[in-house]
C-alpha cells in the first residue's frame, strides 16, 4: 500500500495518488502525460503529493511566488526525493511566458542532481492569472 504524506498526517495514499495522477492525465497539456509516464509512482514510496498555486504579490513574478510557496512549505526537504513529476498549469489568457522559466530551473535545482524529473505544461482556465504546480515526489 502506498502512503502519501499530507498536512493531515499519513493517509491511505493509493486513492489520493490515483486522484492526482488522474487529474494530471486528464489535463489539457501541451505534451500529454499518459498513465505509462506515471506508472512507476505506484511502485515507489510516495511521500509528497501536492498542488501549489502562485499568490498575488505586488512586485513578485508569478513563478517566483510559486517557488516561494514551495520553499515555505517543504524547503530543503526536496533534496531527499529522486523521482519527481511536475505539471505547471496556466490559463490560456494569462500564459506562462518564456522569461518566467528561469525560476523553473530554481525549482528543479531543489532536487538532487541525479533525480529523474518528468515535467509538463498545461492549461486550466479556472486559475485565472495564477500558476499551479502539480507536484509528486518519491524516493
Steps between C-alpha positions, in 0.01 A plus 500: 500500500630846413478785746498868421608747763256788528444783743260268684771237562521164327193396305412206282688638205396273216174686435668838546779405260256357245293818524798726439630282216150502345495882519842521334406255222164671437645853482522680170876510456743603229661154519253251643598281798379141482452243774815326371700818569392493864460127561833471685355712783286201606816300572665771709454641846328826415550748779396831348194555283372855481367783285655846547362832375678829447380792711425853394798692639568850368852517360544121496475295183249214496758223470712656777190506719446132423864423582467689830186298587689174443798616709273617779318166503779242455823698464820296497312171542474469120860371484380162631283422196646330195186461286297810420197581285417869451211634295488879467153634420404844372202662337506550120406862572796550739761273347825408668762704318845380397668762719329342803667163438828611660344439841389151391869408499513625862220257587680216319823582686322423830520129409815283488701516176427134426121534548274377221274797426203481264323826444234645279306814425124522479198728495235566764251783442384492862824634654489841334834683513650254750730207425443156651755225552393137542793341682555131581834397655621158606814333626 
